[in-house]
Amino acid sequence: MLALDKKTFQEEVLEAAGFVLVDFWSDGCEPCKALMPDVEELAAQYEGKVKFAKLNTTKARRLAISQRVLGLPTILLYKDGEKIDEVTKDDATKGNILAMLQKHVG
């Protein structure tokens, strides 16, 4: 999984072609850390179809707010730089992330 920061987000997500899934998390978010292995499993499953990335919002609060990330964990799915779907907070489960990927990517 690609680790993003303020400098790389624009190029790796907003200017990227195809699907990019971004896992927004922070150091103090235990549910985020618990979800990470599931997201990494899905990354392996969708390798070649979806670029998986993660952004630690601790150092990128303005960026998270600009993407309308208001609570954590938040998983956003982008296509060609546009946000097309999301799962947040209690809905951010492996099953719901998989359902979102199946809906858009197949």
C-alpha positions as CSV (number, residue, x, y, z in Angstrom):
1,M,0.0,0.0,0.0
2,L,1.2,3.4,-0.9
3,A,1.7,5.9,2.0
4,L,0.5,9.3,0.9
5,D,1.3,12.7,2.3
6,K,0.3,16.3,1.5
7,K,2.9,16.5,-1.2
8,T,2.0,13.3,-3.0
9,F,-1.8,13.2,-2.7
10,Q,-2.5,15.5,-5.7
11,E,-0.4,13.5,-8.1
12,E,-1.1,10.0,-6.8
13,V,-4.9,10.4,-6.3
14,L,-6.4,13.5,-7.9
15,E,-4.3,13.2,-11.1
16,A,-4.3,9.4,-11.3
17,A,-6.1,7.5,-14.0
18,G,-8.4,4.7,-13.0
19,F,-9.4,3.6,-9.5
20,V,-7.6,4.7,-6.3
21,L,-8.8,3.7,-2.9
22,V,-7.6,5.9,0.0
23,D,-7.7,4.8,3.6
24,F,-7.7,7.9,5.9
25,W,-6.4,7.1,9.4
26,S,-4.6,8.7,12.3
27,D,-2.2,7.6,15.0
28,G,-4.9,7.9,17.7
29,C,-7.6,6.0,15.8
30,E,-7.7,2.4,17.1
31,P,-10.5,1.3,14.7
32,C,-8.4,2.6,11.9
33,K,-5.4,0.5,13.0
34,A,-7.7,-2.6,13.4
35,L,-9.0,-2.1,9.9
36,M,-5.6,-1.8,8.2
37,P,-4.9,-5.5,7.8
38,D,-8.3,-6.0,6.1
39,V,-7.6,-3.1,3.7
40,E,-4.2,-4.6,2.9
41,E,-5.8,-8.0,2.1
42,L,-8.2,-6.2,-0.3
43,A,-5.2,-4.4,-1.8
44,A,-3.7,-7.8,-2.7
45,Q,-7.0,-9.1,-4.0
46,Y,-7.5,-6.0,-6.3
47,E,-3.8,-5.7,-7.3
48,G,-3.6,-4.3,-10.9
49,K,-7.2,-3.1,-10.8
50,V,-7.2,-0.5,-8.0
51,K,-4.3,1.5,-6.5
52,F,-4.5,1.3,-2.7
53,A,-3.1,4.1,-0.6
54,K,-3.3,5.4,2.9
55,L,-3.1,8.9,4.4
56,N,-2.3,9.6,8.0
57,T,-4.5,12.6,8.7
58,T,-2.4,13.6,11.8
59,K,-0.1,15.5,9.6
60,A,-2.6,16.4,6.8
61,R,-5.7,17.7,8.5
62,R,-6.4,20.4,6.0
63,L,-6.1,17.9,3.2
64,A,-8.5,15.5,4.9
65,I,-11.0,18.3,5.5
66,S,-10.7,19.4,1.8
67,Q,-11.7,15.8,0.9
68,R,-14.7,16.1,3.3
69,V,-13.2,13.5,5.7
70,L,-15.0,14.4,8.9
71,G,-14.6,11.2,11.0
72,L,-12.3,8.2,11.0
73,P,-11.8,5.7,9.7
74,T,-12.8,6.9,6.2
75,I,-12.2,4.9,3.0
76,L,-12.7,6.9,-0.2
77,L,-12.8,5.5,-3.7
78,Y,-11.7,7.8,-6.5
79,K,-12.0,7.2,-10.3
80,D,-9.9,9.4,-12.6
81,G,-9.4,11.9,-9.7
82,E,-13.1,12.2,-8.8
83,K,-14.5,10.8,-5.5
84,I,-17.2,8.3,-6.4
85,D,-17.9,6.5,-3.1
86,E,-17.0,6.2,0.5
87,V,-17.5,4.2,3.7
88,T,-17.0,5.9,7.0
89,K,-16.8,5.3,10.7
90,D,-18.8,2.3,11.9
91,D,-19.6,1.4,8.2
92,A,-15.9,1.1,7.5
93,T,-15.7,-2.7,7.6
94,K,-14.0,-5.2,5.3
95,G,-17.4,-6.3,4.0
96,N,-18.6,-2.8,3.2
97,I,-15.3,-1.9,1.5
98,L,-15.4,-5.0,-0.6
99,A,-19.1,-4.3,-1.5
100,M,-18.1,-0.8,-2.6
101,L,-15.2,-2.2,-4.7
102,Q,-17.5,-4.8,-6.3
103,K,-20.1,-2.2,-7.1
104,H,-17.6,0.0,-9.0
105,V,-14.7,-2.2,-10.1
106,G,-16.4,-5.6,-10.4
